Amino acid sequence: MKFNKNFIFGVAESDLQTVGESLARKNERSEESMWMKFCESKINLKNETPGIAISRYERTKEDVAILKDSNVKHYRTSISMSRFLNRQGEINKQAVIWYTQYLKMIQKAGIKTYVTLYHWELPQYLMEQGGWLNKKMAELFAQYAKSVVEEFGEYIDVYFILNEPWCSSFLSYFLGIHPPGEKNLNKALQVAHNLLLTLGLTVKELKSKNKFIKIGSVFNVSPFYAQSNDSKDLLATQYGDGYHNRWFLDPVYLGKYPEDMMDLFGSDLPKFNKSDFELIQCGRKMDFIGINYYSGKTVKYNKEKRLRFETVIPEGSLVNDLGWPVSVAPFAQEGLSDVLSKTYYEYKNFGLRKIYVTENGYAMKSVWDGKSTVINDENRIFYIREHLKQMYRAITLGVPVDGYFLWTLMDNFEWAEGYKPEGAFGLVHIDRKTLERVHKKSFFWYRDIIKTRMLK
């Protein structure tokens, strides 16, 4: 399998997971993020906060040199609202200085930058004003997005508006795993709606200012498979797909929420203005979407569950070190190939023109003796190879996938998993005591893939 010369191979990161919030706040007097507050309140995180992360703030030159050495020419990162804006809504000039220097270094290394404008880095003071429950966030965010483009436009090649709105809504307000850690379906649905409004308004504002700007947004889309051929288990896959995928993609491309899910959500649905969907239906204005994908989901019907389904892991499944299923043949269905094909053919007639795989990676605990210069991670190489094969097959079937961003360059702060060793996704290991960078075998394997464009 050989990828064409124009196919994009990259890596993805986010600001909060790498920079070190405490370091940035000390030097920039920037705002506290909602994650710092949330992590400090969670016993299970054992006070593991993004305070130090991997100290990118102080190790910029070292890390850009590693990025350049990887052969990567396309790099996805984010700008943090918590750093960029102060609580008066003004631009933090000290943060602008750091970002400008960083983005210049990347550009000088011959690497194109793809920036996510919201990768969950909400300032705590905005969370205290209601966060994404506050409909006013849409206008505030759109103005923030325009300011980012004005400040850094000469260094940024592509923009992603939001990262995984499912996580910012359902995972945060219904499942209680991300901040603010609530379990309220009505609030989750209101947040989801406000995020979609924000997406629509931001696309409109940015495109009206510069019709040539390259923008899209990132969704964590998952394929759903029934545990059995029973009609109720098949219904469970429909509900899973609606809850996780269609609730976000249908309004963006079709201008409406899926009726089956509106019936299922019932009295938990907040009130929506019909005029909102004129703004939300922005799919034709976007140049692409990003799909973050890690695993497929097998489900069965469960009438006791609020959404009438539950996720199961079939016996004999491969899993990563976080227990997430690995959807590769012959152990399971080919999840990435399925989700790329399904997404494209469902929405191609409604404006979907191009797809990037914006995240895909394998969580695995590193075993390092403190001396070796390379850490073995064959399971990660297997995972990446099999998913590149799946993506290649989808491309041969006509799915316009233009790029693949591996998650991630370096082990980092893995959100609700903190710095759990099993939650490490990087091509480069970070020793938590010394912050020393140690390459993994996958770093060199992926570097060769980028160079040769050949998958053996």
VOPAGU-2260 file (C-alpha; in pm, 1 decimal, decimal comma):
REM VOPAGU-2260
SITE   aa  ch    i         X         Y         Z
SITE  MET   A    0       0,0       0,0       0,0
SITE  LYS   A    1     146,3     333,3    -104,8
SITE  PHE   A    2     -10,2     668,5     -19,2
SITE  ASN   A    3       7,2     939,5    -284,2
SITE  LYS   A    4     257,2    1222,5    -251,0
SITE  ASN   A    5      -9,0    1473,5    -146,7
SITE  PHE   A    6    -146,6    1266,9     139,8
SITE  ILE   A    7     -90,6    1436,4     475,6
SITE  PHE   A    8      78,2    1254,1     762,6
SITE  GLY   A    9      86,0    1449,6    1086,6
SITE  VAL   A   10      69,9    1438,6    1464,8
SITE  ALA   A   11    -181,9    1600,7    1697,7
SITE  GLU   A   12    -156,6    1757,6    2042,3
SITE  SER   A   13    -338,8    2019,7    2249,0
SITE  ASP   A   14    -206,0    2318,2    2439,6
SITE  LEU   A   15    -339,1    2230,3    2785,0
SITE  GLN   A   16    -206,3    1874,6    2774,2
SITE  THR   A   17     149,5    1978,5    2695,4
SITE  VAL   A   18     235,7    2336,7    2790,5
SITE  GLY   A   19     213,9    2336,8    3169,9
SITE  GLU   A   20     -62,6    2566,6    3294,3
SITE  SER   A   21     119,8    2672,1    3609,9
SITE  LEU   A   22     423,3    2775,1    3405,5
SITE  ALA   A   23     211,6    2977,5    3165,0
SITE  ARG   A   24      17,0    3147,4    3444,2
SITE  LYS   A   25     334,2    3238,6    3628,0
SITE  ASN   A   26     491,1    3398,8    3321,5
SITE  GLU   A   27     182,1    3538,8    3148,5
SITE  ARG   A   28     -57,6    3599,0    3437,0
SITE  SER   A   29    -306,4    3403,9    3229,9
SITE  GLU   A   30    -635,6    3268,3    3359,4
SITE  GLU   A   31    -694,9    2940,1    3538,2
SITE  SER   A   32    -857,0    2673,7    3320,4
SITE  MET   A   33   -1160,9    2474,2    3424,8
SITE  TRP   A   34    -939,8    2164,4    3421,5
SITE  MET   A   35    -711,7    2288,5    3696,2
SITE  LYS   A   36   -1006,6    2347,4    3926,3
SITE  PHE   A   37   -1172,2    2018,9    3831,2
SITE  CYS   A   38    -860,2    1806,6    3882,4
SITE  GLU   A   39    -788,0    1958,5    4221,3
SITE  SER   A   40   -1135,8    1852,5    4334,8
SITE  LYS   A   41   -1112,3    1491,8    4214,4
SITE  ILE   A   42    -976,6    1238,1    4461,8
SITE  ASN   A   43    -921,0     976,8    4190,2
SITE  LEU   A   44    -684,2    1210,9    4006,1
SITE  LYS   A   45    -460,3    1235,0    4316,5
SITE  ASN   A   46    -399,8    1602,7    4248,4
SITE  GLU   A   47    -272,8    1524,2    3896,1
SITE  THR   A   48    -336,8    1853,8    3722,3
SITE  PRO   A   49    -220,8    2010,0    3393,9
SITE  GLY   A   50       1,3    2239,5    3601,1
SITE  ILE   A   51     329,3    2102,2    3467,3
SITE  ALA   A   52     204,3    1873,1    3187,7
SITE  ILE   A   53     523,1    1808,8    2987,7
SITE  SER   A   54     668,2    2157,6    3039,7
SITE  ARG   A   55     640,9    2254,1    2673,7
SITE  TYR   A   56     641,2    2615,6    2789,8
SITE  GLU   A   57    1006,1    2586,3    2893,6
SITE  ARG   A   58    1118,1    2314,6    2648,6
SITE  THR   A   59     997,0    2466,2    2325,3
SITE  LYS   A   60    1321,8    2441,1    2127,6
SITE  GLU   A   61    1384,8    2082,7    2235,7
SITE  ASP   A   62    1034,1    1971,7    2143,5
SITE  VAL   A   63    1024,5    2149,4    1806,7
SITE  ALA   A   64    1356,2    1979,7    1724,3
SITE  ILE   A   65    1197,7    1640,8    1805,8
SITE  LEU   A   66     894,6    1730,7    1593,7
SITE  LYS   A   67    1120,3    1821,9    1301,7
SITE  ASP   A   68    1318,8    1500,3    1341,1
SITE  SER   A   69     996,2    1298,1    1312,3
SITE  ASN   A   70     960,4    1393,0     940,8
SITE  VAL   A   71     618,5    1537,2    1023,8
SITE  LYS   A   72     525,3    1829,7     800,2
SITE  HIS   A   73     174,4    1878,9     938,9
SITE  TYR   A   74     115,5    1952,7    1307,1
SITE  ARG   A   75    -214,9    1992,7    1489,4
SITE  THR   A   76    -220,6    2186,8    1817,0
SITE  SER   A   77    -454,4    2433,1    1989,3
SITE  ILE   A   78    -471,2    2787,8    2117,9
SITE  SER   A   79    -593,8    2803,7    2477,6
SITE  MET   A   80    -874,7    3049,6    2556,4
SITE  SER   A   81    -749,1    3052,6    2914,8
SITE  ARG   A   82    -415,6    3191,8    2800,5
SITE  PHE   A   83    -525,2    3406,8    2508,5
SITE  LEU   A   84    -800,0    3605,5    2684,7
SITE  ASN   A   85    -807,6    3769,2    3027,0
SITE  ARG   A   86   -1128,1    3799,3    3226,3
SITE  GLN   A   87   -1193,1    4146,7    3086,1
SITE  GLY   A   88   -1209,4    3983,6    2743,9
SITE  GLU   A   89    -885,5    4149,6    2637,5
SITE  ILE   A   90    -599,2    3974,3    2458,3
SITE  ASN   A   91    -316,7    3860,7    2683,3
SITE  LYS   A   92     -11,4    4011,3    2511,3
SITE  GLN   A   93     234,3    3791,5    2701,3
SITE  ALA   A   94      58,4    3480,2    2573,6
SITE  VAL   A   95      66,7    3623,4    2221,3
SITE  ILE   A   96     444,9    3663,2    2246,9
SITE  TRP   A   97     493,8    3298,5    2347,2
SITE  TYR   A   98     255,0    3163,5    2083,1
SITE  THR   A   99     412,5    3378,7    1811,2
SITE  GLN   A  100     760,4    3252,7    1892,7
SITE  TYR   A  101     637,2    2892,8    1904,1
SITE  LEU   A  102     443,2    2911,4    1577,5
SITE  LYS   A  103     735,1    3085,9    1406,5
SITE  MET   A  104     969,1    2805,4    1512,3
SITE  ILE   A  105     733,9    2544,1    1370,2
SITE  GLN   A  106     697,0    2735,4    1045,1
SITE  LYS   A  107    1074,4    2779,4    1018,0
SITE  ALA   A  108    1110,5    2400,9    1058,9
SITE  GLY   A  109     907,1    2359,1     739,1
SITE  ILE   A  110     595,7    2236,6     920,1
SITE  LYS   A  111     237,8    2350,0     856,7
SITE  THR   A  112      23,4    2425,7    1159,9
SITE  TYR   A  113    -339,4    2318,2    1204,9
SITE  VAL   A  114    -493,5    2495,3    1503,2
SITE  THR   A  115    -792,7    2386,2    1708,3
SITE  LEU   A  116    -961,7    2694,3    1852,4
SITE  TYR   A  117   -1132,4    2505,0    2135,9
SITE  HIS   A  118    -970,5    2191,1    2273,4
SITE  TRP   A  119   -1154,2    2211,5    2610,2
SITE  GLU   A  120    -938,7    2493,8    2752,0
SITE  LEU   A  121   -1228,0    2697,2    2893,5
SITE  PRO   A  122   -1125,3    2959,0    3153,0
SITE  GLN   A  123   -1258,6    2881,5    3500,1
SITE  TYR   A  124   -1412,6    3227,8    3531,5
SITE  LEU   A  125   -1627,5    3158,2    3224,0
SITE  MET   A  126   -1727,6    2821,7    3370,2
SITE  GLU   A  127   -1845,0    3008,2    3680,0
SITE  GLN   A  128   -2061,5    3225,2    3453,0
SITE  GLY   A  129   -2236,0    2915,5    3320,5
SITE  GLY   A  130   -1977,0    2795,4    3071,3
SITE  TRP   A  131   -2132,1    2639,0    2763,8
SITE  LEU   A  132   -2474,5    2648,9    2928,7
SITE  ASN   A  133   -2459,7    3022,7    2866,5
SITE  LYS   A  134   -2585,7    3101,7    2517,3
SITE  LYS   A  135   -2375,4    3418,2    2516,8
SITE  MET   A  136   -2067,7    3197,1    2477,0
SITE  ALA   A  137   -2132,9    3178,8    2101,9
SITE  GLU   A  138   -2068,8    3548,4    2041,9
SITE  LEU   A  139   -1778,1    3559,3    2286,2
SITE  PHE   A  140   -1614,6    3260,7    2118,5
SITE  ALA   A  141   -1664,0    3393,9    1765,8
SITE  GLN   A  142   -1491,1    3716,8    1866,1
SITE  TYR   A  143   -1209,8    3518,9    2028,7
SITE  ALA   A  144   -1171,1    3313,7    1707,1
SITE  LYS   A  145   -1145,2    3630,3    1495,7
SITE  SER   A  146    -881,0    3767,5    1731,7
SITE  VAL   A  147    -675,2    3447,5    1706,0
SITE  VAL   A  148    -682,8    3470,0    1325,8
SITE  GLU   A  149    -579,8    3835,1    1339,2
SITE  GLU   A  150    -287,5    3766,3    1572,6
SITE  PHE   A  151    -153,8    3442,4    1425,7
SITE  GLY   A  152    -300,9    3411,6    1076,6
SITE  GLU   A  153      36,4    3431,3     900,9
SITE  TYR   A  154     157,6    3123,9    1092,6
SITE  ILE   A  155    -157,1    2906,6    1086,4
SITE  ASP   A  156    -255,2    2713,4     775,4
SITE  VAL   A  157    -581,9    2544,6     880,4
SITE  TYR   A  158    -836,5    2598,0    1158,9
SITE  PHE   A  159   -1056,9    2350,8    1344,2
SITE  ILE   A  160   -1329,6    2529,4    1540,5
SITE  LEU   A  161   -1426,4    2276,7    1810,7
SITE  ASN   A  162   -1276,3    1950,6    1928,8
SITE  GLU   A  163   -1526,4    1673,5    2005,6
SITE  PRO   A  164   -1842,3    1859,9    2113,1
SITE  TRP   A  165   -1979,0    1523,6    2233,4
SITE  CYS   A  166   -1715,6    1528,8    2508,1
SITE  SER   A  167   -1785,6    1891,2    2601,0
SITE  SER   A  168   -2154,8    1809,7    2639,5
SITE  PHE   A  169   -2247,0    1449,9    2713,7
SITE  LEU   A  170   -1918,1    1333,4    2867,2
SITE  SER   A  171   -1907,2    1645,7    3084,6
SITE  TYR   A  172   -2270,1    1707,1    3178,4
SITE  PHE   A  173   -2439,3    1366,6    3142,6
SITE  LEU   A  174   -2170,6    1111,3    3227,3
SITE  GLY   A  175   -1985,2    1338,2    3469,3
SITE  ILE   A  176   -1634,8    1239,0    3355,7
SITE  HIS   A  177   -1507,2    1577,5    3233,3
SITE  PRO   A  178   -1564,6    1916,4    3399,8
SITE  PRO   A  179   -1794,6    2020,7    3549,8
SITE  GLY   A  180   -1865,3    1654,3    3626,5
SITE  GLU   A  181   -2246,0    1672,6    3628,5
SITE  LYS   A  182   -2501,2    1404,4    3542,3
SITE  ASN   A  183   -2788,7    1596,2    3392,2
SITE  LEU   A  184   -2912,8    1505,0    3044,7
SITE  ASN   A  185   -3107,7    1827,7    2998,5
SITE  LYS   A  186   -2795,8    2034,6    3063,7
SITE  ALA   A  187   -2589,2    1812,4    2834,1
SITE  LEU   A  188   -2836,5    1870,2    2551,3
SITE  GLN   A  189   -2838,7    2246,0    2611,8
SITE  VAL   A  190   -2459,2    2253,7    2603,7
SITE  ALA   A  191   -2454,4    2048,6    2283,2
SITE  HIS   A  192   -2693,4    2295,7    2121,6
SITE  ASN   A  193   -2492,6    2598,5    2233,1
SITE  LEU   A  194   -2172,6    2440,9    2100,4
SITE  LEU   A  195   -2337,7    2385,6    1762,9
SITE  LEU   A  196   -2458,2    2745,9    1763,0
SITE  THR   A  197   -2103,1    2851,4    1840,3
SITE  LEU   A  198   -1971,3    2643,1    1552,7
SITE  GLY   A  199   -2222,3    2791,0    1308,6
SITE  LEU   A  200   -2161,8    3148,9    1416,2
SITE  THR   A  201   -1783,6    3112,0    1410,9
SITE  VAL   A  202   -1783,2    2958,5    1062,8
SITE  LYS   A  203   -2005,3    3242,2     940,5
SITE  GLU   A  204   -1790,1    3514,1    1097,1
SITE  LEU   A  205   -1456,5    3375,0     980,7
SITE  LYS   A  206   -1574,4    3302,9     626,5
SITE  SER   A  207   -1736,7    3645,7     591,9
SITE  LYS   A  208   -1404,9    3806,0     685,0
SITE  ASN   A  209   -1191,7    3582,8     459,7
SITE  LYS   A  210   -1361,6    3349,2     214,6
SITE  PHE   A  211   -1032,1    3170,0     149,7
SITE  ILE   A  212    -968,4    3070,9     512,1
SITE  LYS   A  213    -954,2    2692,8     557,6
SITE  ILE   A  214   -1186,6    2590,1     840,4
SITE  GLY   A  215   -1372,4    2286,9     969,5
SITE  SER   A  216   -1444,8    2119,0    1299,5
SITE  VAL   A  217   -1357,4    1793,8    1474,8
SITE  PHE   A  218   -1605,0    1524,6    1582,2
SITE  ASN   A  219   -1532,5    1199,6    1765,1
SITE  VAL   A  220   -1740,1     970,8    1545,6
SITE  SER   A  221   -1773,9     603,3    1638,2
SITE  PRO   A  222   -1926,5     304,9    1460,3
SITE  PHE   A  223   -2179,7     104,4    1660,9
SITE  TYR   A  224   -2221,2    -272,3    1632,5
SITE  ALA   A  225   -2497,0    -490,0    1777,3
SITE  GLN   A  226   -2403,9    -762,4    2024,6
SITE  SER   A  227   -2649,4    -992,3    1848,2
SITE  ASN   A  228   -2895,0    -994,7    1558,7
SITE  ASP   A  229   -3184,2    -942,9    1798,4
SITE  SER   A  230   -3402,8    -652,9    1684,4
SITE  LYS   A  231   -3360,1    -476,7    2018,0
SITE  ASP   A  232   -2981,5    -492,0    1997,0
SITE  LEU   A  233   -3004,2    -350,9    1644,9
SITE  LEU   A  234   -3218,5     -69,9    1786,6
SITE  ALA   A  235   -2947,0     -11,5    2044,8
SITE  THR   A  236   -2696,1      57,8    1764,5
SITE  GLN   A  237   -2935,4     313,6    1619,1
SITE  TYR   A  238   -2962,1     491,3    1954,4
SITE  GLY   A  239   -2585,9     477,7    2007,5
SITE  ASP   A  240   -2522,4     623,7    1664,8
SITE  GLY   A  241   -2782,0     894,6    1722,7
SITE  TYR   A  242   -2646,5     991,0    2063,8
SITE  HIS   A  243   -2281,4     990,7    1968,6
SITE  ASN   A  244   -2276,5    1086,5    1599,4
SITE  ARG   A  245   -2600,1    1200,8    1438,5
SITE  TRP   A  246   -2695,5    1443,6    1717,0
SITE  PHE   A  247   -2404,2    1659,5    1603,4
SITE  LEU   A  248   -2360,8    1584,6    1233,4
SITE  ASP   A  249   -2729,7    1594,6    1132,7
SITE  PRO   A  250   -2783,5    1956,4    1241,5
SITE  VAL   A  251   -2455,5    2066,1    1081,8
SITE  TYR   A  252   -2537,4    1906,1     746,2
SITE  LEU   A  253   -2914,7    1851,8     745,5
SITE  GLY   A  254   -3024,5    2146,6     958,4
SITE  LYS   A  255   -3222,9    1942,7    1210,0
SITE  TYR   A  256   -3187,0    1697,8    1496,1
SITE  PRO   A  257   -3265,3    1328,9    1429,6
SITE  GLU   A  258   -3629,3    1261,8    1512,7
SITE  ASP   A  259   -3565,9     921,7    1671,3
SITE  MET   A  260   -3333,0    1082,4    1923,9
SITE  MET   A  261   -3570,0    1368,4    1995,5
SITE  ASP   A  262   -3831,4    1106,2    2082,7
SITE  LEU   A  263   -3581,7     921,5    2302,4
SITE  PHE   A  264   -3462,6    1233,8    2485,5
SITE  GLY   A  265   -3824,2    1338,7    2536,0
SITE  SER   A  266   -3880,5    1567,6    2834,0
SITE  ASP   A  267   -3506,6    1619,5    2879,2
SITE  LEU   A  268   -3493,3    1821,3    2558,3
SITE  PRO   A  269   -3444,9    2194,9    2613,5
SITE  LYS   A  270   -3637,2    2440,1    2398,7
SITE  PHE   A  271   -3472,0    2537,1    2071,6
SITE  ASN   A  272   -3545,4    2826,0    1838,6
SITE  LYS   A  273   -3605,3    2706,4    1483,6
SITE  SER   A  274   -3399,2    2998,3    1358,5
SITE  ASP   A  275   -3095,2    2851,9    1537,4
SITE  PHE   A  276   -3066,1    2584,0    1272,1
SITE  GLU   A  277   -3015,0    2840,7     996,2
SITE  LEU   A  278   -2686,6    2918,7    1170,6
SITE  ILE   A  279   -2602,9    2564,0    1281,8
SITE  GLN   A  280   -2639,7    2417,6     931,6
SITE  CYS   A  281   -2289,9    2526,8     829,6
SITE  GLY   A  282   -2163,8    2205,5     668,6
SITE  ARG   A  283   -2155,4    2346,0     316,5
SITE  LYS   A  284   -1946,7    2640,5     436,5
SITE  MET   A  285   -1685,3    2421,7     600,8
SITE  ASP   A  286   -1395,9    2295,8     391,7
SITE  PHE   A  287   -1372,4    1961,2     574,6
SITE  ILE   A  288   -1440,2    1781,6     899,5
SITE  GLY   A  289   -1196,9    1608,4    1127,8
SITE  ILE   A  290   -1280,5    1265,7    1265,9
SITE  ASN   A  291   -1120,6    1153,4    1590,6
SITE  TYR   A  292   -1135,0     775,2    1613,4
SITE  TYR   A  293    -997,3     524,2    1862,0
SITE  SER   A  294   -1233,5     226,8    1868,4
SITE  GLY   A  295   -1568,2      87,8    1762,1
SITE  LYS   A  296   -1847,3      27,4    2012,9
SITE  THR   A  297   -2044,7    -293,8    2060,9
SITE  VAL   A  298   -2380,1    -238,0    2230,9
SITE  LYS   A  299   -2683,3    -424,5    2356,0
SITE  TYR   A  300   -3032,5    -308,3    2440,7
SITE  ASN   A  301   -3102,9    -230,2    2805,4
SITE  LYS   A  302   -3443,6     -88,2    2892,9
SITE  GLU   A  303   -3316,0      17,4    3236,4
SITE  LYS   A  304   -3069,9     262,7    3085,1
SITE  ARG   A  305   -3187,0     616,8    3012,7
SITE  LEU   A  306   -3075,0     586,4    2649,6
SITE  ARG   A  307   -3184,2     220,8    2620,3
SITE  PHE   A  308   -2842,0      79,3    2543,1
SITE  GLU   A  309   -2515,2      -9,7    2709,9
SITE  THR   A  310   -2166,7     -69,5    2574,4
SITE  VAL   A  311   -2013,8    -415,2    2607,4
SITE  ILE   A  312   -1673,1    -560,8    2525,7
SITE  PRO   A  313   -1713,1    -894,5    2344,9
SITE  GLU   A  314   -1520,9   -1189,9    2479,1
SITE  GLY   A  315   -1181,9   -1225,8    2313,4
SITE  SER   A  316   -1157,2    -858,9    2215,4
SITE  LEU   A  317    -823,1    -687,8    2187,9
SITE  VAL   A  318    -799,7    -384,9    2417,5
SITE  ASN   A  319    -543,7    -114,5    2482,5
SITE  ASP   A  320    -403,2     -45,6    2829,5
SITE  LEU   A  321    -702,4     174,7    2915,8
SITE  GLY   A  322    -935,5    -113,3    2830,7
SITE  TRP   A  323   -1061,7      43,1    2507,1
SITE  PRO   A  324   -1146,3    -214,9    2236,9
SITE  VAL   A  325    -921,7    -235,1    1932,1
SITE  SER   A  326   -1142,5    -274,1    1624,9
SITE  VAL   A  327    -926,9    -461,1    1375,7
SITE  ALA   A  328    -978,6    -780,9    1177,1
SITE  PRO   A  329    -996,3   -1068,8    1244,2
SITE  PHE   A  330   -1076,1    -986,3    1607,6
SITE  ALA   A  331   -1353,8    -734,9    1535,3
SITE  GLN   A  332   -1509,3    -524,0    1262,5
SITE  GLU   A  333   -1286,7    -266,3    1096,1
SITE  GLY   A  334   -1413,4      35,8    1281,5
SITE  LEU   A  335   -1215,4     316,5    1119,7
SITE  SER   A  336   -1293,5     202,9     766,5
SITE  ASP   A  337   -1660,8     169,0     857,6
SITE  VAL   A  338   -1689,8     508,7    1022,4
SITE  LEU   A  339   -1512,8     691,9     739,9
SITE  SER   A  340   -1735,5     534,2     475,9
SITE  LYS   A  341   -2057,8     574,6     673,7
SITE  THR   A  342   -1993,0     939,0     756,5
SITE  TYR   A  343   -1897,2    1037,9     404,1
SITE  TYR   A  344   -2180,4     862,6     223,2
SITE  GLU   A  345   -2440,9     988,9     470,3
SITE  TYR   A  346   -2346,3    1353,7     427,5
SITE  LYS   A  347   -2167,8    1391,4      93,4
SITE  ASN   A  348   -2484,3    1516,3     -76,9
SITE  PHE   A  349   -2524,3    1780,0     193,3
SITE  GLY   A  350   -2185,7    1946,2     170,8
SITE  LEU   A  351   -1925,7    1708,8     314,7
SITE  ARG   A  352   -1631,5    1727,1      75,7
SITE  LYS   A  353   -1318,5    1628,7     264,9
SITE  ILE   A  354   -1219,6    1436,6     578,6
SITE  TYR   A  355    -910,6    1438,0     795,7
SITE  VAL   A  356    -849,3    1168,0    1055,0
SITE  THR   A  357    -751,8    1420,2    1321,3
SITE  GLU   A  358    -678,9    1175,0    1603,2
SITE  ASN   A  359    -600,3     804,7    1615,6
SITE  GLY   A  360    -368,9     637,4    1860,8
SITE  TYR   A  361    -298,2     364,8    2113,1
SITE  ALA   A  362    -278,9     393,0    2492,9
SITE  MET   A  363       4,1     183,5    2630,7
SITE  LYS   A  364     217,3     181,0    2943,5
SITE  SER   A  365     587,4     227,5    2867,0
SITE  VAL   A  366     844,3      -4,1    3022,2
SITE  TRP   A  367    1166,7     194,5    3054,0
SITE  ASP   A  368    1473,8      87,7    3249,4
SITE  GLY   A  369    1601,3     442,4    3285,3
SITE  LYS   A  370    1894,9     378,8    3052,2
SITE  SER   A  371    1774,1     260,8    2711,8
SITE  THR   A  372    1751,3     520,9    2436,5
SITE  VAL   A  373    1455,1     352,1    2267,7
SITE  ILE   A  374    1144,1     199,3    2429,1
SITE  ASN   A  375     974,9     -96,7    2263,6
SITE  ASP   A  376     604,9     -45,6    2185,2
SITE  GLU   A  377     520,5    -305,6    1922,1
SITE  ASN   A  378     150,7    -306,4    2015,9
SITE  ARG   A  379     126,9      59,8    1921,9
SITE  ILE   A  380     294,0      -4,7    1587,3
SITE  PHE   A  381      47,3    -287,4    1521,4
SITE  TYR   A  382    -247,4     -60,5    1606,0
SITE  ILE   A  383    -130,1     224,9    1384,1
SITE  ARG   A  384     -41,3      -5,7    1093,5
SITE  GLU   A  385    -381,5    -176,3    1098,5
SITE  HIS   A  386    -566,5     154,6    1112,0
SITE  LEU   A  387    -363,8     302,0     829,0
SITE  LYS   A  388    -463,1      -6,6     626,8
SITE  GLN   A  389    -829,7      52,3     708,6
SITE  MET   A  390    -804,8     416,6     611,3
SITE  TYR   A  391    -629,4     325,7     286,6
SITE  ARG   A  392    -911,1      83,3     198,0
SITE  ALA   A  393   -1170,0     355,7     263,2
SITE  ILE   A  394    -979,4     588,8      30,4
SITE  THR   A  395    -975,0     325,7    -244,9
SITE  LEU   A  396   -1354,1     301,6    -207,4
SITE  GLY   A  397   -1388,6     670,8    -282,7
SITE  VAL   A  398   -1384,3     832,1      63,0
SITE  PRO   A  399   -1194,5    1164,8      31,8
SITE  VAL   A  400    -958,4    1129,7     328,2
SITE  ASP   A  401    -680,3    1385,0     278,0
SITE  GLY   A  402    -478,2    1335,9     594,5
SITE  TYR   A  403    -401,3    1139,6     910,0
SITE  PHE   A  404    -289,6    1294,8    1240,3
SITE  LEU   A  405    -150,6    1046,3    1488,7
SITE  TRP   A  406    -233,4    1101,5    1854,0
SITE  THR   A  407      16,4    1192,8    1983,2
SITE  LEU   A  408     377,2    1313,1    1960,9
SITE  MET   A  409     457,1    1288,7    2332,9
SITE  ASP   A  410     296,1    1133,7    2638,8
SITE  ASN   A  411     102,5    1409,4    2814,5
SITE  PHE   A  412    -175,3    1503,4    3055,5
SITE  GLU   A  413    -451,7    1265,1    2950,9
SITE  TRP   A  414    -753,2    1458,8    3082,8
SITE  ALA   A  415    -954,2    1255,4    3337,1
SITE  GLU   A  416    -685,6     984,8    3331,5
SITE  GLY   A  417    -426,4    1233,5    3457,6
SITE  TYR   A  418     -75,4    1093,8    3415,1
SITE  LYS   A  419    -176,5     730,7    3452,5
SITE  PRO   A  420     100,0     526,4    3279,7
SITE  GLU   A  421    -161,7     318,7    3099,1
SITE  GLY   A  422    -299,3     637,4    2939,8
SITE  ALA   A  423      18,6     723,5    2749,9
SITE  PHE   A  424     -38,8     769,7    2374,3
SITE  GLY   A  425     290,2     928,9    2268,5
SITE  LEU   A  426     559,6     835,3    2020,7
SITE  VAL   A  427     793,1     983,5    2280,9
SITE  HIS   A  428     791,8     876,8    2646,9
SITE  ILE   A  429     799,7    1144,2    2919,3
SITE  ASP   A  430     958,2    1043,0    3247,9
SITE  ARG   A  431     728,1    1196,2    3509,4
SITE  LYS   A  432    1008,5    1261,7    3759,6
SITE  THR   A  433    1260,8    1425,4    3527,4
SITE  LEU   A  434    1047,0    1508,9    3221,0
SITE  GLU   A  435    1319,5    1349,7    3010,5
SITE  ARG   A  436    1210,5    1269,8    2653,5
SITE  VAL   A  437    1277,9     910,5    2542,1
SITE  HIS   A  438    1188,1     795,5    2190,8
SITE  LYS   A  439     975,9     486,9    2139,5
SITE  LYS   A  440    1019,1     240,3    1855,2
SITE  SER   A  441     696,2     373,2    1701,7
SITE  PHE   A  442     858,8     715,7    1657,0
SITE  PHE   A  443    1108,7     574,5    1408,8
SITE  TRP   A  444     851,9     343,9    1246,8
SITE  TYR   A  445     611,7     634,7    1181,2
SITE  ARG   A  446     901,3     850,4    1060,7
SITE  ASP   A  447     979,1     588,1     797,2
SITE  ILE   A  448     613,4     567,2     692,4
SITE  ILE   A  449     612,0     943,2     634,8
SITE  LYS   A  450     935,0     927,3     435,2
SITE  THR   A  451     848,6     630,4     213,5
SITE  ARG   A  452     467,3     670,4     213,7
SITE  MET   A  453     470,3     293,0     196,1
SITE  LEU   A  454     278,6      60,0     427,8
SITE  LYS   A  455     415,5    -292,8     422,6
